[in-house]
């Protein structure tokens, strides 16, 4: 298995990303956004992304073969008439997601191919219940199973719909029309688009909407009106940044920034099978769980949530390799839950060179040490601290120190017997539950 290139070769494209997808910082009242996000999203930490649709039948790339030409698009869409996942078991899925500590799940209710996984009532809509041999709603039983397990329900919804006859873009060599020149036809699409969103909101009441790939700007997509419409159905709805200029949190995927995104709320999504969001024919491997957890702890230390993406196969089953990977992640999460939930951004890489998080009151600092690292250095801490290994509560003595009551530099060596299979977590606490702080700028405590 190849390791992800992730955080050693990082992209610095944050401003470009924000310009493309947009955060509605100037449109939304900061206090209302903060209240809504604090209800669950800001402390969710872990989610599961599910890419599933007709593309699982042949194990092709999701939707994108449609762009290769009209014949290729027709061949791709033929999977709709063969989609029949008889082994789909949403209760089993939800049980697995709960075991790994997921607080929310985002399901692809409609990808760019335009096939809805619910029975859309819009004229001209394609859907699994109406047009496939399976003939049943995919979304309702999954959302019901998730809610029985106290997991929030997210609905991925593609901004483009390449199958719909009044959407301008089709294949790379077959554009239908220009919205500027035919505004009435564009409005037909927008009526269809809003109608499907209303169906999702009325029938399923998702907690989160995960828009994807806006091919037109906010004005053309009538994003302000769309947002207002959505919130009439659920004022607590969380919306990602890909509703152009009207989302509430940033969501980079696969590439992690060299430094933390400037947005207060953000989420990082990545496939557990490298580069494959949905199922691929013959897929039988994943990225090592330790690599994913190392990346997860970096995101956690910078205040983000993490979406572990999977792609069930055409039978409706989570492939064994992905299930094992999630189970391995879950065992680690359950062992170290105190260092995940109810935490906030850590002390900074300049202090210890490793990802870290604080408890909410800053009385505990948790440092994440990937397998293979045996030494933790803390530089410039303003008071003496004690160290224990999370999971065993084994104390670790410091091998060097500073000036008590002034500032310190401390080194801790993790015993072989205490090293976790993936990432060891060390908990640092100061006396009398005081905050663990660092001294910067000539001795001023940060």
Secondary structure, 3 states (H helix, E strand, C coil): CCCCCHHHCCECCHHHHHHHHCECCCCCCHHHHHHHHHCCHHHCCEEEEECCCHHHCCCCCCCHHHHHCHHHHHHHHHHHHHCCCCCCCHHHHHHHHHHCCCCEEEEEEECCCCEECCCCCCCCCEEHHHHCCCCCCCHHHHHHHHHHCCCEEEEEEECCCCCCCCCCCCECCECCCCCCCCHHHHHHHHHHHHHHHHHHHHHHCCCEEEEECCCCCCCCCCHHHHHHHHHHHCCCCEEECCCCCCECEECCECCCECCCCCCCCEEEEEECCCCCCCCCCCCCCCCCHHHHHHHHHHHHHCCCEEEEEECCCCCCCCCHHHHHHHHHHHHHHHHCHHHCCCEEECCCHHHHCCCEEEECCCCEEEEEEECCCCEEEEEEECCCEEEEECCCCEEECECCCCECCCEEEEEEECCHHHCCCCEEEEEEEEHHHCCCCEEECCCEEC
